[in-house]
Amino acid sequence: MTFVKRVGIGTDVHRLVSGRPLVLAHVPIEFDRGLAGHSDGDVVLHAVIDALLGAAGLPDIGERFPDTDSKFEDADSGELLADALVVVRSTGFVPINVDVIVHAEQPKLSPYKPAMRAELARLLGLDIDSVSIKAKTGEGLGAIGGGDAIACTAIVGLGSAERP
């Protein structure tokens, strides 16, 4: 049996600011600041979208959802992901797994990782065993380590939508 596979990587980073809710992997996180961004600033979904688009050989998230377009202002990144999935599927590929690292000094994400994993699996139409969420600190270094930003790195595997 032949199963075509492709891999894509995506990254994103946003500053933490007052007056915005913090949302990671489409899950609300209790914290006194949220991520600045044209949309909801969900760095996890943004990194996953870029990884999906890259694996399918498509233009990146900034080209697909430009921050110069007012229709994406305060957009729910779950809806952006749904749109990206439609485009990826139109190329003949489907996601088969995703591996995510969230880089954040604060807040501590361990209590939220199960919900983030479950929600990301739901959004991608994957079994939960095909989704990994890890959290790393910045060890006090740079914008992440200083608690000024949160970043994410995601790797997505795509397989052929056509099964033999």
C-alpha positions in Angstrom: 0.0 0.0 0.0 1.4 3.4 -1.0 0.6 6.4 1.2 2.0 9.6 0.0 3.3 11.8 2.9 4.5 15.4 3.2 5.7 17.4 6.2 5.4 21.1 6.9 6.7 23.4 9.7 5.1 26.5 11.0 6.1 29.1 13.5 4.4 32.1 15.1 5.1 34.6 17.9 3.0 37.4 19.4 3.6 39.9 22.2 1.6 39.6 25.4 -0.6 42.7 26.0 -3.2 43.8 28.5 -6.9 43.9 27.6 -7.0 40.8 25.4 -8.0 37.3 26.2 -5.4 34.6 25.9 -6.4 31.8 23.5 -4.0 28.9 22.6 -5.1 26.0 20.4 -8.6 27.5 20.4 -8.8 27.1 24.2 -9.3 30.1 26.6 -6.4 30.3 29.0 -6.8 32.1 32.4 -4.2 34.9 32.4 -4.0 38.6 32.9 -2.8 39.3 29.3 -3.5 38.0 25.9 -1.7 38.0 22.6 -1.6 41.0 20.3 -2.6 40.3 16.7 -4.8 41.2 13.9 -6.9 38.1 14.5 -7.3 36.5 17.9 -3.5 36.0 18.1 -3.7 32.2 18.6 -0.1 31.4 18.0 -0.8 27.6 18.1 -3.4 27.7 15.4 -1.3 30.1 13.3 1.7 27.9 13.4 -0.4 24.8 12.6 -2.0 26.7 9.6 1.4 27.6 8.3 2.6 24.1 8.7 -0.5 22.7 6.8 -0.2 25.2 4.0 3.6 24.6 3.7 3.2 20.9 3.6 0.7 21.2 0.8 3.0 23.6 -1.1 0.6 26.5 -0.7 1.2 30.2 0.1 1.7 31.0 3.8 -0.8 32.3 6.4 0.2 35.9 5.7 -0.7 35.6 2.1 -3.9 33.7 2.7 -5.2 35.8 5.6 -3.3 39.2 5.3 -3.4 41.5 8.3 -4.1 44.3 5.9 -7.6 42.9 5.2 -10.2 44.1 7.7 -12.3 41.0 7.3 -9.6 39.1 9.4 -9.6 41.6 12.2 -10.3 39.8 15.5 -11.0 36.6 13.4 -11.4 33.3 15.2 -8.3 31.3 14.3 -10.4 28.2 14.4 -12.3 29.5 11.3 -9.0 30.4 9.6 -7.9 26.8 10.3 -11.1 25.4 8.8 -10.6 27.5 5.7 -6.9 26.3 5.4 -8.0 22.7 5.8 -10.5 23.0 2.8 -7.7 24.4 0.6 -5.2 21.7 1.7 -7.8 18.9 1.1 -8.4 20.4 -2.4 -4.8 19.5 -3.2 -5.4 15.9 -2.4 -3.9 15.8 1.1 -5.2 15.4 4.6 -3.5 15.9 8.0 -2.3 12.7 9.6 -0.5 14.1 12.7 0.6 17.3 14.3 3.4 18.0 16.8 3.3 21.4 18.6 5.7 23.1 21.0 4.4 26.2 22.8 7.2 28.5 24.0 6.0 30.5 27.0 7.5 31.5 30.3 4.1 32.2 31.7 1.4 31.2 32.2 2.1 27.6 33.1 0.3 25.5 30.4 0.4 22.0 32.0 -3.2 22.2 33.2 -4.4 23.3 29.8 -2.5 20.8 27.6 -5.1 18.0 27.6 -7.9 20.5 26.5 -5.6 22.0 23.9 -4.7 18.6 22.5 -8.4 17.5 22.4 -9.5 20.8 20.7 -6.7 20.6 18.1 -7.6 17.0 17.3 -11.2 18.0 16.9 -10.4 20.9 14.6 -8.1 18.8 12.5 -10.4 15.8 12.4 -7.7 13.6 14.0 -7.6 11.0 16.7 -6.2 12.5 19.9 -3.2 10.0 19.6 -2.2 11.9 16.5 -1.8 15.2 18.3 1.1 16.2 20.6 1.2 19.4 22.6 4.4 20.3 24.5 5.3 23.5 26.5 8.7 24.9 27.0 9.9 28.0 28.9 12.4 30.5 27.7 14.6 30.0 30.8 14.4 33.7 31.5 16.0 34.6 28.1 14.7 37.0 25.5 11.1 38.1 25.0 9.7 34.7 25.7 11.8 34.1 28.8 11.0 37.6 30.0 7.3 36.9 29.8 6.7 39.4 27.1 5.7 37.0 24.3 4.5 33.5 23.5 5.6 31.6 20.4 4.8 28.3 18.8 6.4 25.8 16.5 4.3 23.2 14.7 5.1 20.3 12.5 2.3 18.7 10.5 2.3 15.5 8.5 0.0 15.2 5.5 -1.1 12.0 3.8 -2.8 11.3 0.5 -6.6 11.9 0.7 -7.0 8.9 -1.6 -6.6 5.6 0.0 -5.8 2.6 -2.2 
